[in-house]
């Protein structure tokens, strides 16, 4: 089971996280100051974190189904 988890993390979670953070950084490129930092943190908490959480839940659900069958 740990092998499957490692593959899922390396093939799904990590690329997803990097893509989402990269998109967030592009959206805030060239912006500095407290408002920009606050906006980036807010966007990360409202959009990126839930998407990553759902991705992790789907991975866990898939791994659990493969373990049961």
N, CA, C and O of each residue as an XYZ file, in Angstrom:
276
protein
N       0.806     -1.203      0.000
C       0.000      0.000      0.000
C       0.851      1.270      0.000
O       0.493      2.223     -0.692
N       1.960      1.329      0.742
C       2.768      2.558      0.724
C       3.333      2.865     -0.658
O       3.539      4.030     -0.999
N       3.586      1.828     -1.457
C       4.100      2.055     -2.810
C       3.056      2.794     -3.637
O       3.389      3.739     -4.353
N       1.805      2.374     -3.547
C       0.740      3.037     -4.291
C       0.581      4.486     -3.852
O       0.361      5.371     -4.679
N       0.690      4.721     -2.569
C       0.576      6.075     -2.041
C       1.716      6.945     -2.554
O       1.503      8.107     -2.899
N       2.909      6.398     -2.605
C       4.055      7.156     -3.114
C       3.866      7.484     -4.591
O       4.137      8.607     -5.017
N       3.405      6.513     -5.370
C       3.163      6.780     -6.784
C       2.072      7.827     -6.975
O       2.194      8.709     -7.825
N       1.017      7.730     -6.190
C      -0.074      8.706     -6.304
C       0.415     10.096     -5.937
O       0.062     11.074     -6.594
N       1.219     10.188     -4.900
C       1.763     11.486     -4.506
C       2.687     12.057     -5.553
O       2.639     13.251     -5.847
N       3.525     11.213     -6.116
C       4.482     11.679     -7.107
C       3.893     11.941     -8.472
O       4.382     12.800     -9.206
N       2.851     11.212     -8.823
C       2.284     11.344    -10.167
C       1.047     12.234    -10.230
O       0.694     12.726    -11.302
N       0.394     12.444     -9.105
C      -0.838     13.236     -9.132
C      -0.739     14.452     -8.214
O      -0.900     15.585     -8.668
N      -0.479     14.228     -6.944
C      -0.519     15.318     -5.967
C       0.538     16.382     -6.220
O       0.234     17.575     -6.240
N       1.767     15.953     -6.411
C       2.851     16.928     -6.599
C       2.667     17.755     -7.871
O       2.769     18.980     -7.805
N       2.400     17.139     -9.028
C       2.195     17.959    -10.228
C       0.980     18.884    -10.113
O       1.006     20.019    -10.590
N      -0.073     18.392     -9.481
C      -1.251     19.230     -9.291
C      -0.916     20.440     -8.436
O      -1.286     21.565     -8.773
N      -0.228     20.216     -7.345
C       0.166     21.314     -6.465
C       1.060     22.315     -7.161
O       0.880     23.524     -7.014
N       2.029     21.817     -7.922
C       2.934     22.721     -8.631
C       2.197     23.529     -9.693
O       2.460     24.720     -9.861
N       1.288     22.900    -10.401
C       0.529     23.615    -11.433
C      -0.361     24.694    -10.818
O      -0.448     25.805    -11.340
N      -1.012     24.367     -9.722
C      -1.901     25.338     -9.085
C      -1.126     26.514     -8.497
O      -1.539     27.665     -8.639
N      -0.019     26.230     -7.844
C       0.787     27.312     -7.274
C       1.412     28.145     -8.386
O       1.514     29.365     -8.263
N       1.829     27.497     -9.467
C       2.369     28.240    -10.610
C       1.332     29.178    -11.216
O       1.644     30.317    -11.566
N       0.106     28.698    -11.336
C      -0.965     29.551    -11.861
C      -1.239     30.726    -10.925
O      -1.481     31.846    -11.376
N      -1.200     30.466     -9.631
C      -1.414     31.539     -8.654
C      -0.297     32.574     -8.735
O      -0.557     33.775     -8.670
N       0.935     32.117     -8.877
C       2.050     33.042     -8.978
C       1.992     33.855    -10.262
O       2.357     35.031    -10.263
N       1.540     33.250    -11.355
C       1.372     33.997    -12.600
C       0.286     35.055    -12.453
O       0.411     36.163    -12.976
N      -0.775     34.705    -11.742
C      -1.869     35.657    -11.564
C      -1.433     36.866    -10.742
O      -1.957     37.965    -10.924
N      -0.474     36.665     -9.840
C      -0.015     37.754     -8.991
C       1.372     38.261     -9.391
O       2.027     38.949     -8.607
N       1.812     37.936    -10.578
C       3.135     38.356    -11.038
C       3.203     39.879    -11.134
O       2.290     40.523    -11.650
N       4.281     40.430    -10.638
C       4.485     41.873    -10.698
C       3.776     42.668     -9.619
O       3.942     43.884     -9.530
N       3.009     42.007     -8.822
C       2.291     42.704     -7.742
C       3.043     42.526     -6.439
O       3.425     41.413     -6.075
N       3.248     43.612     -5.752
C       3.926     43.562     -4.458
C       3.084     44.324     -3.446
O       2.094     44.965     -3.797
N       3.474     44.249     -2.243
C       2.758     44.965     -1.196
C       1.902     44.046     -0.364
O       1.738     42.859     -0.647
N       1.364     44.651      0.677
C       0.561     43.880      1.627
C      -0.737     43.380      1.012
O      -1.165     42.261      1.295
N      -1.362     44.192      0.181
C      -2.631     43.768     -0.425
C      -2.426     42.585     -1.359
O      -3.241     41.663     -1.386
N      -1.342     42.609     -2.122
C      -1.061     41.502     -3.036
C      -0.761     40.216     -2.262
O      -1.233     39.141     -2.633
N       0.017     40.327     -1.195
C       0.315     39.147     -0.382
C      -0.946     38.599      0.273
O      -1.157     37.387      0.324
N      -1.777     39.501      0.771
C      -3.035     39.072      1.373
C      -3.918     38.394      0.323
O      -4.522     37.358      0.601
N      -3.994     38.964     -0.865
C      -4.789     38.374     -1.941
C      -4.278     37.003     -2.342
O      -5.064     36.096     -2.616
N      -2.962     36.851     -2.377
C      -2.389     35.563     -2.736
C      -2.694     34.515     -1.667
O      -3.032     33.376     -1.991
N      -2.578     34.890     -0.414
C      -2.901     33.950      0.674
C      -4.380     33.596      0.641
O      -4.752     32.435      0.805
N      -5.210     34.590      0.431
C      -6.651     34.349      0.370
C      -7.008     33.428     -0.798
O      -7.786     32.488     -0.636
N      -6.440     33.701     -1.967
C      -6.710     32.861     -3.139
C      -6.209     31.442     -2.916
O      -6.850     30.477     -3.333
N      -5.068     31.320     -2.261
C      -4.535     29.997     -1.977
C      -5.469     29.220     -1.052
O      -5.725     28.037     -1.274
N      -5.970     29.879     -0.031
C      -6.855     29.206      0.922
C      -8.243     28.933      0.360
O      -8.876     27.943      0.728
N      -8.722     29.797     -0.526
C     -10.077     29.625     -1.055
C     -10.143     28.719     -2.279
O     -11.167     28.078     -2.516
N      -9.065     28.658     -3.059
C      -9.114     27.909     -4.314
C      -8.144     26.733     -4.361
O      -8.541     25.610     -4.674
N      -6.889     26.983     -4.054
C      -5.878     25.941     -4.220
C      -6.026     24.849     -3.175
O      -6.026     23.666     -3.515
N      -6.151     25.222     -1.919
C      -6.249     24.216     -0.855
C      -7.454     23.277     -1.037
O      -7.298     22.067     -0.878
N      -8.642     23.792     -1.364
C      -9.762     22.860     -1.575
C      -9.569     21.934     -2.769
O      -9.965     20.770     -2.717
N      -8.966     22.435     -3.843
C      -8.725     21.584     -5.011
C      -7.748     20.477     -4.655
O      -7.952     19.323     -5.030
N      -6.693     20.818     -3.936
C      -5.728     19.805     -3.519
C      -6.354     18.808     -2.551
O      -6.056     17.615     -2.614
N      -7.204     19.275     -1.673
C      -7.866     18.380     -0.723
C      -8.773     17.392     -1.446
O      -8.777     16.202     -1.130
N      -9.533     17.879     -2.408
C     -10.404     16.984     -3.180
C      -9.567     15.969     -3.948
O      -9.925     14.793     -4.026
N      -8.459     16.419     -4.513
C      -7.566     15.491     -5.208
C      -7.040     14.410     -4.281
O      -7.002     13.235     -4.645
N      -6.638     14.806     -3.093
C      -6.151     13.827     -2.112
C      -7.256     12.861     -1.688
O      -7.001     11.671     -1.501
N      -8.465     13.360     -1.538
C      -9.578     12.482     -1.168
C      -9.884     11.472     -2.271
O     -10.170     10.309     -1.988
N      -9.823     11.913     -3.528
C     -10.048     10.979     -4.630
C      -8.956      9.913     -4.689
O      -9.231      8.745     -4.964
N      -7.722     10.325     -4.429
C      -6.630      9.350     -4.409
C      -6.861      8.344     -3.289
O      -6.728      7.139     -3.501
N      -7.201      8.825     -2.107
C      -7.452      7.930     -0.978
C      -8.626      6.995     -1.269
O      -8.579      5.811     -0.935
N      -9.661      7.522     -1.884
C     -10.825      6.706     -2.216
C     -10.438      5.627     -3.233
O     -10.839      4.470     -3.103
N      -9.665      6.013     -4.235
C      -9.237      5.045     -5.236
C      -8.360      3.957     -4.621
O      -8.541      2.773     -4.903
N      -7.414      4.365     -3.782
C      -6.537      3.386     -3.151
C      -7.309      2.459     -2.217
O      -6.999      1.272     -2.116
N      -8.304      2.999     -1.543
C      -9.117      2.174     -0.661
C      -9.929      1.156     -1.475
O     -10.078      0.008     -1.058
N     -10.446      1.571     -2.617
C     -11.207      0.657     -3.463
C     -10.319     -0.451     -4.024
O     -10.745     -1.603     -4.111
N      -9.099     -0.114     -4.401
C      -8.197     -1.144     -4.928
C      -7.786     -2.118     -3.834
O      -7.531     -3.291     -4.106
N      -7.721     -1.634     -2.597
C      -7.348     -2.510     -1.486
C      -8.495     -3.481     -1.162
O      -8.250     -4.629     -0.790
N      -9.736     -3.021     -1.304
C     -10.888     -3.868     -0.963
C     -11.134     -4.942     -2.019
O     -11.610     -6.031     -1.700
N     -10.815     -4.641     -3.254
C     -11.094     -5.610     -4.340
C      -9.964     -6.539     -4.602
O     -10.060     -7.397     -5.479
